[in-house]
Amino acid sequence: MSAKTSKIPTLRVSGVKKILKNELIPFTRQTASMLNAGMSILAAVSTLEDQCANPNFKRVLRVLRESIESGMPFSDGLRHFPQIFDDMYLNMVRLLQNLVALSWAGRPCHEGVTRASCPCLPHGRDAHATRVWIKP
C-alpha cells in the first residue's frame, strides 16, 4: 500500500451487511443525481445524512461530511470505511473526480475570476469538481 493510503484511519462500522444490502446502491444513485443537478458534494452528502434512517450508515455519512468539510477529497473520505467502499468503488470515484477536474480545467468558477484566484480554493481542490461553472 502507498504512504497516502496509510494516513487515513480505518473506522469500524456495525451492520455492514445491512448497509451493503440496503444503503450503498441508493446512496450512489442519489449522490450522482444530486451532483448532476449541480449540488456540491458537501451539500449532497449533508442532505443524504439528514435523510438517512439507518443509524450506522448515518454515522458513515457524518464522518464523510466532516472529511469533506476539512478539505479532504471525497474518495479519501470514503477510504475510512473499506468494509463498505471497496477498492473498485474507490477507483471509480477517483476516476470520475479526475475526469471532472480535467474537463473543467481552466474554466472560470465565478464570473471574472480565474481558477487560481477563486474564493472556493481554500475549501479544497475537489470543491471545483462539484460546482456549477459559469462559462465566460
ZADO-1210 file (C-alpha; in nm, 4 decimals, padded with zeros to 6 digits):
<atoms>
<atom x="00.0000" y="00.0000" z="00.0000" code="MET" pos="1"/>
<atom x="00.1125" y="00.3529" z="-00.0626" code="SER" pos="2"/>
<atom x="00.2016" y="00.6001" z="00.2105" code="ALA" pos="3"/>
<atom x="-00.1084" y="00.8024" z="00.1228" code="LYS" pos="4"/>
<atom x="-00.3330" y="00.5049" z="00.1984" code="THR" pos="5"/>
<atom x="-00.1856" y="00.4531" z="00.5442" code="SER" pos="6"/>
<atom x="-00.2582" y="00.8138" z="00.6522" code="LYS" pos="7"/>
<atom x="-00.6346" y="00.7620" z="00.6520" code="ILE" pos="8"/>
<atom x="-00.7585" y="00.5717" z="00.9565" code="PRO" pos="9"/>
<atom x="-00.9951" y="00.2812" z="00.9058" code="THR" pos="10"/>
<atom x="-01.3131" y="00.3137" z="01.1104" code="LEU" pos="11"/>
<atom x="-01.5281" y="00.0194" z="01.2192" code="ARG" pos="12"/>
<atom x="-01.8986" y="00.0195" z="01.1438" code="VAL" pos="13"/>
<atom x="-02.1741" y="-00.2038" z="01.2783" code="SER" pos="14"/>
<atom x="-02.4293" y="-00.3529" z="01.0427" code="GLY" pos="15"/>
<atom x="-02.2070" y="-00.3605" z="00.7333" code="VAL" pos="16"/>
<atom x="-02.4110" y="-00.6345" z="00.5626" code="LYS" pos="17"/>
<atom x="-02.7317" y="-00.4359" z="00.6018" code="LYS" pos="18"/>
<atom x="-02.5613" y="-00.1211" z="00.4722" code="ILE" pos="19"/>
<atom x="-02.4261" y="-00.3058" z="00.1679" code="LEU" pos="20"/>
<atom x="-02.7649" y="-00.4627" z="00.1002" code="LYS" pos="21"/>
<atom x="-02.9933" y="-00.1640" z="00.1608" code="ASN" pos="22"/>
<atom x="-02.7931" y="00.1603" z="00.1552" code="GLU" pos="23"/>
<atom x="-02.4996" y="00.1536" z="-00.0882" code="LEU" pos="24"/>
<atom x="-02.6869" y="00.1495" z="-00.4202" code="ILE" pos="25"/>
<atom x="-02.9399" y="00.4200" z="-00.3203" code="PRO" pos="26"/>
<atom x="-02.6514" y="00.6306" z="-00.1798" code="PHE" pos="27"/>
<atom x="-02.4625" y="00.6019" z="-00.5082" code="THR" pos="28"/>
<atom x="-02.7656" y="00.6817" z="-00.7237" code="ARG" pos="29"/>
<atom x="-02.8846" y="00.9723" z="-00.5099" code="GLN" pos="30"/>
<atom x="-02.5352" y="01.1222" z="-00.4879" code="THR" pos="31"/>
<atom x="-02.4963" y="01.1026" z="-00.8662" code="ALA" pos="32"/>
<atom x="-02.8397" y="01.2602" z="-00.9196" code="SER" pos="33"/>
<atom x="-02.7655" y="01.5499" z="-00.6859" code="MET" pos="34"/>
<atom x="-02.4243" y="01.6130" z="-00.8442" code="LEU" pos="35"/>
<atom x="-02.5814" y="01.6057" z="-01.1921" code="ASN" pos="36"/>
<atom x="-02.8356" y="01.8609" z="-01.0691" code="ALA" pos="37"/>
<atom x="-02.5490" y="02.0953" z="-00.9756" code="GLY" pos="38"/>
<atom x="-02.5250" y="02.0407" z="-00.5992" code="MET" pos="39"/>
<atom x="-02.1832" y="02.0350" z="-00.4364" code="SER" pos="40"/>
<atom x="-02.0607" y="01.7058" z="-00.2969" code="ILE" pos="41"/>
<atom x="-02.0801" y="01.8545" z="00.0524" code="LEU" pos="42"/>
<atom x="-02.4444" y="01.9547" z="00.0074" code="ALA" pos="43"/>
<atom x="-02.5297" y="01.6125" z="-00.1376" code="ALA" pos="44"/>
<atom x="-02.3686" y="01.4198" z="00.1479" code="VAL" pos="45"/>
<atom x="-02.5266" y="01.6521" z="00.4075" code="SER" pos="46"/>
<atom x="-02.8699" y="01.6017" z="00.2513" code="THR" pos="47"/>
<atom x="-02.8286" y="01.2248" z="00.2473" code="LEU" pos="48"/>
<atom x="-02.7072" y="01.2306" z="00.6078" code="GLU" pos="49"/>
<atom x="-03.0201" y="01.4246" z="00.7133" code="ASP" pos="50"/>
<atom x="-03.2481" y="01.1793" z="00.5302" code="GLN" pos="51"/>
<atom x="-03.0741" y="00.8568" z="00.6398" code="CYS" pos="52"/>
<atom x="-03.2800" y="00.6269" z="00.8612" code="ALA" pos="53"/>
<atom x="-03.0048" y="00.3698" z="00.9280" code="ASN" pos="54"/>
<atom x="-02.8059" y="00.4955" z="01.2319" code="PRO" pos="55"/>
<atom x="-02.4916" y="00.3039" z="01.1309" code="ASN" pos="56"/>
<atom x="-02.4872" y="00.4464" z="00.7790" code="PHE" pos="57"/>
<atom x="-02.5778" y="00.7895" z="00.9160" code="LYS" pos="58"/>
<atom x="-02.2515" y="00.7733" z="01.1166" code="ARG" pos="59"/>
<atom x="-02.0645" y="00.6864" z="00.7960" code="VAL" pos="60"/>
<atom x="-02.2212" y="00.9878" z="00.6216" code="LEU" pos="61"/>
<atom x="-02.1371" y="01.2141" z="00.9173" code="ARG" pos="62"/>
<atom x="-01.7690" y="01.1137" z="00.9066" code="VAL" pos="63"/>
<atom x="-01.7703" y="01.1530" z="00.5275" code="LEU" pos="64"/>
<atom x="-01.9238" y="01.5027" z="00.5553" code="ARG" pos="65"/>
<atom x="-01.6707" y="01.6042" z="00.8194" code="GLU" pos="66"/>
<atom x="-01.3875" y="01.4767" z="00.5977" code="SER" pos="67"/>
<atom x="-01.5106" y="01.6831" z="00.3041" code="ILE" pos="68"/>
<atom x="-01.5532" y="01.9898" z="00.5262" code="GLU" pos="69"/>
<atom x="-01.1902" y="01.9534" z="00.6366" code="SER" pos="70"/>
<atom x="-01.0800" y="01.9706" z="00.2703" code="GLY" pos="71"/>
<atom x="-01.0273" y="01.6005" z="00.2111" code="MET" pos="72"/>
<atom x="-01.1243" y="01.4706" z="-00.1342" code="PRO" pos="73"/>
<atom x="-01.4500" y="01.2716" z="-00.1471" code="PHE" pos="74"/>
<atom x="-01.2699" y="00.9488" z="-00.2419" code="SER" pos="75"/>
<atom x="-01.0325" y="00.9806" z="00.0550" code="ASP" pos="76"/>
<atom x="-01.3287" y="01.0286" z="00.2874" code="GLY" pos="77"/>
<atom x="-01.4759" y="00.7032" z="00.1593" code="LEU" pos="78"/>
<atom x="-01.1482" y="00.5248" z="00.2378" code="ARG" pos="79"/>
<atom x="-01.2292" y="00.5485" z="00.6114" code="HIS" pos="80"/>
<atom x="-01.4741" y="00.2634" z="00.5536" code="PHE" pos="81"/>
<atom x="-01.3145" y="-00.0169" z="00.3476" code="PRO" pos="82"/>
<atom x="-01.5808" y="-00.2658" z="00.4638" code="GLN" pos="83"/>
<atom x="-01.8396" y="-00.0605" z="00.2729" code="ILE" pos="84"/>
<atom x="-01.6473" y="00.1099" z="-00.0075" code="PHE" pos="85"/>
<atom x="-01.4153" y="-00.1471" z="-00.1644" code="ASP" pos="86"/>
<atom x="-01.1198" y="-00.0759" z="-00.3949" code="ASP" pos="87"/>
<atom x="-01.3313" y="-00.0962" z="-00.7103" code="MET" pos="88"/>
<atom x="-01.5806" y="00.1587" z="-00.5771" code="TYR" pos="89"/>
<atom x="-01.2994" y="00.3916" z="-00.4667" code="LEU" pos="90"/>
<atom x="-01.1192" y="00.3630" z="-00.8005" code="ASN" pos="91"/>
<atom x="-01.4374" y="00.4533" z="-00.9894" code="MET" pos="92"/>
<atom x="-01.4903" y="00.7579" z="-00.7662" code="VAL" pos="93"/>
<atom x="-01.1254" y="00.8662" z="-00.8125" code="ARG" pos="94"/>
<atom x="-01.1540" y="00.8231" z="-01.1887" code="LEU" pos="95"/>
<atom x="-01.4674" y="01.0380" z="-01.2016" code="LEU" pos="96"/>
<atom x="-01.3060" y="01.3056" z="-00.9823" code="GLN" pos="97"/>
<atom x="-01.0075" y="01.3192" z="-01.2167" code="ASN" pos="98"/>
<atom x="-01.2214" y="01.3276" z="-01.5314" code="LEU" pos="99"/>
<atom x="-01.4324" y="01.6112" z="-01.3949" code="VAL" pos="100"/>
<atom x="-01.1236" y="01.8061" z="-01.2902" code="ALA" pos="101"/>
<atom x="-00.9705" y="01.7619" z="-01.6372" code="LEU" pos="102"/>
<atom x="-01.2881" y="01.8575" z="-01.8206" code="SER" pos="103"/>
<atom x="-01.3205" y="02.1819" z="-01.6226" code="TRP" pos="104"/>
<atom x="-00.9523" y="02.2772" z="-01.6162" code="ALA" pos="105"/>
<atom x="-00.9013" y="02.6433" z="-01.6979" code="GLY" pos="106"/>
<atom x="-01.2675" y="02.7409" z="-01.6883" code="ARG" pos="107"/>
<atom x="-01.3677" y="03.0200" z="-01.4510" code="PRO" pos="108"/>
<atom x="-01.5634" y="02.9209" z="-01.1411" code="CYS" pos="109"/>
<atom x="-01.7211" y="03.2628" z="-01.0986" code="HIS" pos="110"/>
<atom x="-01.7762" y="03.5450" z="-01.3436" code="GLU" pos="111"/>
<atom x="-01.4478" y="03.7312" z="-01.3983" code="GLY" pos="112"/>
<atom x="-01.2458" y="03.5146" z="-01.1562" code="VAL" pos="113"/>
<atom x="-00.9639" y="03.2846" z="-01.2594" code="THR" pos="114"/>
<atom x="-00.9296" y="02.9376" z="-01.1111" code="ARG" pos="115"/>
<atom x="-00.6104" y="03.0371" z="-00.9270" code="ALA" pos="116"/>
<atom x="-00.7789" y="03.3301" z="-00.7515" code="SER" pos="117"/>
<atom x="-01.1141" y="03.1614" z="-00.6909" code="CYS" pos="118"/>
<atom x="-01.2518" y="03.2158" z="-00.3381" code="PRO" pos="119"/>
<atom x="-01.3560" y="02.8482" z="-00.3309" code="CYS" pos="120"/>
<atom x="-00.9952" y="02.7266" z="-00.3409" code="LEU" pos="121"/>
<atom x="-00.9451" y="02.7193" z="00.0392" code="PRO" pos="122"/>
<atom x="-01.2221" y="02.4571" z="00.0565" code="HIS" pos="123"/>
<atom x="-01.0038" y="02.2057" z="-00.1270" code="GLY" pos="124"/>
<atom x="-00.9312" y="02.1238" z="-00.4860" code="ARG" pos="125"/>
<atom x="-01.2385" y="01.8985" z="-00.5108" code="ASP" pos="126"/>
<atom x="-01.4690" y="02.1928" z="-00.4391" code="ALA" pos="127"/>
<atom x="-01.4152" y="02.2882" z="-00.8038" code="HIS" pos="128"/>
<atom x="-01.5147" y="01.9431" z="-00.9264" code="ALA" pos="129"/>
<atom x="-01.8623" y="01.9821" z="-00.7778" code="THR" pos="130"/>
<atom x="-01.9501" y="02.3424" z="-00.8662" code="ARG" pos="131"/>
<atom x="-02.1626" y="02.4734" z="-01.1473" code="VAL" pos="132"/>
<atom x="-01.9187" y="02.6686" z="-01.3618" code="TRP" pos="133"/>
<atom x="-02.0196" y="02.9868" z="-01.5393" code="ILE" pos="134"/>
<atom x="-01.8926" y="02.9923" z="-01.8967" code="LYS" pos="135"/>
<atom x="-01.7240" y="03.3188" z="-01.9964" code="PRO" pos="136"/>
</atoms>
